[in-house]
């Protein structure tokens, strides 16, 4: 239900901020959507009236939907969403930008980044510290030595964390969505997401379907993770689809994923293969996800 913010407004807001990575990072953490940007600004050397030095701020959306690749040289910096677009070895230290920080470059200081911010990307600007404020809320102690106020403070923290989680889920699911497909392992993370969506926190008419892909050499024996997710889905009353992939299927998934996954490694390979296998599962009877 939030109105989209034009880039002209973002630039104007950034122009009003101090030339500091932390200030820029705090601002970025309140932006929604999938984006990356490079913001160039000049500052006077030594804070005076000397020659101007270019300062470049680089950031992506807090979830990292759009990858950003960075490279640096002696007196220059390059950023691209396409790794192949950065010419090597002209630029060294090629790396993928962390979505939870703001990267800063200047000719005299080189390329650096700030430390990740707590709750980065989970709060709107001006409302950071919600959970901390609840945790620090003063409470009264009872005369009999018990502290019911401590329990009240704990409830406040849980409520604050719940609010942050619901807000984060809503940022990932467009308003008006009728059906959500969820990679479902039956564990804490996917189970919590399924619960929030099923109880109407995304939208009262939004339904959720869990998708699970498991791997087994024989292809016929039910993998442990598939069995666990099935039990969790039944306990939650969640619509659920699953598939067990054998060795031949895993090799095909590997070959299909390899050309499109940047910065290939074993961790990304396992995640990409599982994601692709789940996405290729037939849609449940009620229509497309």
C-alpha positions as CSV (number, residue, x, y, z in Angstrom):
1,X,0.0,0.0,0.0
2,X,3.0,2.3,0.0
3,X,3.5,4.8,-2.8
4,X,6.6,4.3,-5.0
5,X,9.3,6.8,-4.4
6,X,10.8,8.5,-7.6
7,X,14.5,8.4,-7.9
8,X,14.6,12.2,-8.0
9,X,13.3,12.1,-4.4
10,X,16.0,9.6,-3.4
11,X,18.7,11.7,-4.9
12,X,17.4,14.8,-3.1
13,X,17.3,12.9,0.2
14,X,20.9,11.7,-0.4
15,X,22.1,15.2,-1.2
16,X,20.9,16.3,2.2
17,X,22.8,13.6,4.1
18,X,26.3,13.8,5.5
19,X,29.0,12.3,3.3
20,X,29.3,9.2,5.5
21,X,28.7,5.5,4.6
22,X,26.7,4.9,7.8
23,X,24.2,7.8,7.1
24,X,23.7,6.5,3.5
25,X,23.3,2.9,4.7
26,X,20.6,3.9,7.2
27,X,18.7,5.7,4.5
28,X,19.0,2.7,2.1
29,X,17.7,0.3,4.7
30,X,14.4,2.0,4.6
31,X,14.0,1.8,0.8
32,X,11.7,-1.0,-0.5
33,X,11.8,-2.9,-3.8
34,X,14.6,-4.4,-6.0
35,X,17.3,-1.9,-6.9
36,X,20.9,-1.0,-7.0
37,X,22.4,2.4,-7.3
38,X,25.7,4.3,-7.6
39,X,25.5,7.8,-6.2
40,X,28.3,10.2,-7.1
41,X,29.0,13.3,-5.0
42,X,31.9,15.7,-4.6
43,X,33.4,17.0,-1.4
44,X,36.1,19.6,-0.7
45,X,39.4,18.3,0.4
46,X,40.2,19.0,4.1
47,X,36.7,20.3,4.5
48,X,37.7,23.7,3.1
49,X,37.6,25.5,-0.2
50,X,40.3,23.4,-2.0
51,X,39.8,21.2,-5.0
52,X,36.8,18.8,-5.0
53,X,37.2,15.0,-4.7
54,X,34.7,12.6,-6.1
55,X,33.0,10.2,-3.6
56,X,31.0,7.2,-4.9
57,X,28.4,5.4,-2.8
58,X,27.2,2.0,-4.0
59,X,24.4,-0.1,-2.5
60,X,21.7,-2.7,-3.4
61,X,18.3,-3.4,-1.9
62,X,18.7,-5.0,1.6
63,X,17.6,-8.4,0.4
64,X,20.0,-8.5,-2.5
65,X,17.5,-9.3,-5.2
66,X,19.8,-7.6,-7.8
67,X,23.5,-8.6,-7.4
68,X,26.1,-5.9,-7.6
69,X,29.7,-6.6,-8.6
70,X,32.5,-4.3,-7.6
71,X,36.0,-3.9,-8.8
72,X,38.7,-1.4,-8.0
73,X,42.0,-0.1,-9.5
74,X,44.6,2.3,-8.4
75,X,42.5,5.4,-9.0
76,X,39.1,4.1,-10.3
77,X,36.2,1.9,-9.4
78,X,33.7,-0.1,-11.4
79,X,30.2,-1.4,-10.5
80,X,28.0,-3.7,-12.6
81,X,25.1,-6.1,-12.2
82,X,26.8,-8.3,-14.8
83,X,30.1,-9.9,-13.6
84,X,31.2,-10.5,-17.2
85,X,30.9,-6.8,-17.9
86,X,33.9,-6.0,-15.6
87,X,37.1,-6.2,-17.6
88,X,39.8,-8.2,-15.8
89,X,42.7,-7.8,-14.9
90,X,42.2,-4.1,-15.3
91,X,40.2,-4.1,-12.1
92,X,41.4,-6.2,-9.1
93,X,39.6,-7.3,-6.0
94,X,36.5,-8.2,-7.9
95,X,33.7,-9.2,-5.4
96,X,30.0,-9.3,-5.0
97,X,28.6,-6.5,-2.9
98,X,27.0,-7.4,0.4
99,X,23.4,-6.2,0.4
100,X,23.5,-5.2,4.1
101,X,26.2,-2.5,3.8
102,X,26.9,0.6,1.8
103,X,30.2,0.6,-0.2
104,X,32.2,3.8,-0.5
105,X,34.9,4.7,-2.9
106,X,37.1,7.8,-3.3
107,X,40.3,8.3,-5.3
108,X,42.4,8.9,-2.1
109,X,40.9,6.3,0.1
110,X,40.0,3.5,-2.3
111,X,37.1,1.1,-1.9
112,X,35.7,0.4,1.6
113,X,32.4,-0.4,3.3
114,X,30.7,0.2,6.6
115,X,29.7,-2.5,9.1
116,X,26.3,-4.2,8.7
117,X,23.6,-2.4,10.6
118,X,21.3,-4.2,13.1
119,X,17.9,-4.9,11.6
120,X,19.1,-3.5,8.2
121,X,16.3,-3.5,5.8
122,X,13.6,-4.6,8.2
123,X,12.5,-1.2,9.4
124,X,11.3,2.0,7.8
125,X,13.3,5.1,8.2
126,X,12.7,6.9,11.6
127,X,11.4,3.7,13.2
128,X,14.7,1.9,13.9
129,X,15.3,0.6,17.4
130,X,11.7,-0.6,17.8
131,X,12.7,-3.9,19.5
132,X,15.4,-2.2,21.6
133,X,12.9,0.4,22.8
134,X,10.6,-2.4,23.9
135,X,13.4,-4.3,25.6
136,X,14.4,-1.2,27.5
137,X,10.9,-0.3,28.6
138,X,10.9,0.2,32.4
139,X,8.8,-2.3,34.4
140,X,7.7,-2.5,38.0
141,X,8.8,-5.3,40.3
142,X,6.3,-7.0,42.6
143,X,6.7,-6.9,46.4
144,X,6.8,-10.7,46.7
145,X,10.1,-11.0,44.8
146,X,8.5,-12.0,41.5
147,X,8.9,-9.8,38.5
148,X,5.8,-9.9,36.4
149,X,7.1,-6.7,34.7
150,X,9.9,-8.8,33.2
151,X,7.4,-11.1,31.5
152,X,5.5,-8.0,30.2
153,X,8.8,-6.6,28.8
154,X,9.4,-10.0,27.2
155,X,6.0,-9.9,25.6
156,X,6.7,-6.4,24.3
157,X,9.9,-7.7,22.7
158,X,8.1,-10.6,21.1
159,X,5.4,-8.3,19.7
160,X,8.1,-5.9,18.3
161,X,10.0,-8.8,16.6
162,X,6.7,-10.1,15.2
163,X,5.9,-6.7,13.8
164,X,9.4,-6.6,12.1
165,X,8.9,-10.0,10.6
166,X,5.4,-9.3,9.3
167,X,6.7,-6.1,7.8
168,X,9.6,-7.9,6.1
169,X,7.3,-10.5,4.7
170,X,5.0,-7.9,3.3
171,X,7.9,-6.2,1.5
172,X,8.6,-9.5,-0.3
173,X,5.0,-10.2,-1.4
174,X,3.3,-7.6,-3.6
175,X,0.0,-6.2,-2.3
176,X,-3.0,-8.1,-3.7
177,X,-1.1,-11.4,-4.2
178,X,-3.6,-14.2,-4.0
179,X,-1.2,-17.1,-3.8
180,X,2.4,-17.6,-2.5
181,X,4.7,-20.5,-3.3
182,X,7.1,-21.2,-0.5
183,X,10.3,-23.3,-0.5
184,X,9.3,-25.4,2.5
185,X,11.7,-27.5,4.6
186,X,9.4,-27.7,7.6
187,X,12.1,-26.0,9.7
188,X,11.8,-22.8,11.8
189,X,12.3,-20.3,9.0
190,X,9.9,-21.8,6.3
191,X,7.5,-22.9,9.0
192,X,7.3,-19.4,10.4
193,X,6.8,-17.9,7.0
194,X,4.0,-20.4,6.2
195,X,2.3,-19.6,9.5
196,X,2.4,-15.8,8.9
197,X,1.1,-16.1,5.3
198,X,-1.6,-18.7,6.2
199,X,-3.0,-16.6,9.0
200,X,-3.5,-13.6,6.7
201,X,-0.6,-11.3,7.6
202,X,0.1,-10.8,3.9
203,X,-3.5,-10.6,2.9
204,X,-6.7,-12.2,4.1
205,X,-7.3,-13.9,0.7
206,X,-3.7,-15.0,0.2
207,X,-3.0,-18.7,0.4
208,X,0.3,-20.5,0.7
209,X,1.7,-23.7,-1.0
210,X,4.8,-25.4,0.2
211,X,7.3,-26.8,-2.3
212,X,10.0,-29.3,-1.3
213,X,12.8,-30.9,-3.4
214,X,14.9,-33.7,-1.9
215,X,17.8,-35.6,-3.3
216,X,18.6,-39.3,-3.0
217,X,20.9,-41.6,-5.1
218,X,18.2,-44.2,-5.6
219,X,15.5,-41.7,-6.4
220,X,12.8,-43.9,-4.8
221,X,13.6,-43.7,-1.1
222,X,12.0,-40.7,0.6
223,X,14.8,-38.3,1.7
224,X,14.7,-37.3,5.3
225,X,14.1,-33.6,4.6
226,X,11.1,-34.5,2.4
227,X,9.6,-36.7,5.1
228,X,10.1,-33.9,7.7
229,X,8.5,-31.3,5.5
230,X,5.6,-33.5,4.8
231,X,4.9,-34.1,8.5
232,X,5.2,-30.3,9.1
233,X,2.9,-29.5,6.2
234,X,0.3,-32.0,7.5
235,X,0.5,-30.6,11.0
236,X,0.0,-27.1,9.7
237,X,-2.7,-28.0,7.2
238,X,-0.5,-26.5,4.5
239,X,-1.0,-27.4,0.8
240,X,2.3,-29.1,-0.2
241,X,4.1,-30.5,-3.3
242,X,7.3,-32.4,-3.3
243,X,9.7,-34.3,-5.6
244,X,12.7,-36.6,-5.0
245,X,15.5,-36.1,-7.5
246,X,17.9,-38.9,-8.4
247,X,21.5,-38.7,-9.7
248,X,20.6,-38.2,-13.3
249,X,18.1,-35.5,-12.3
250,X,20.7,-33.8,-10.1
251,X,23.2,-33.7,-12.9
252,X,20.7,-32.1,-15.2
253,X,19.8,-29.5,-12.6
254,X,23.5,-28.8,-12.1
255,X,24.1,-28.2,-15.8
256,X,21.0,-26.0,-16.1
257,X,22.1,-23.9,-13.1
258,X,25.8,-23.5,-13.8
259,X,25.5,-20.9,-16.7
260,X,23.2,-18.6,-14.8
261,X,24.6,-18.6,-11.2
262,X,27.2,-15.9,-10.6
263,X,30.3,-16.6,-8.5
264,X,29.7,-20.4,-8.6
265,X,30.5,-22.4,-5.5
266,X,29.3,-25.5,-3.7
267,X,26.9,-23.6,-1.4
268,X,25.3,-21.6,-4.2
269,X,25.2,-24.8,-6.3
270,X,23.1,-26.7,-3.7
271,X,20.8,-23.7,-3.2
272,X,20.3,-23.1,-6.9
273,X,19.7,-26.7,-7.7
274,X,17.1,-27.1,-4.9
275,X,15.4,-23.8,-6.0
276,X,15.2,-24.9,-9.6
277,X,13.9,-28.3,-8.8
278,X,11.1,-26.8,-6.6
279,X,10.2,-24.2,-9.3
280,X,9.8,-27.0,-11.9
281,X,7.3,-28.8,-9.7
282,X,3.8,-28.8,-11.3
283,X,1.6,-26.1,-10.0
284,X,-1.1,-27.2,-7.5
285,X,-4.7,-27.5,-8.7
286,X,-5.8,-24.0,-7.7
287,X,-3.7,-22.3,-10.4
288,X,-0.3,-20.8,-11.0
289,X,1.9,-19.5,-8.2
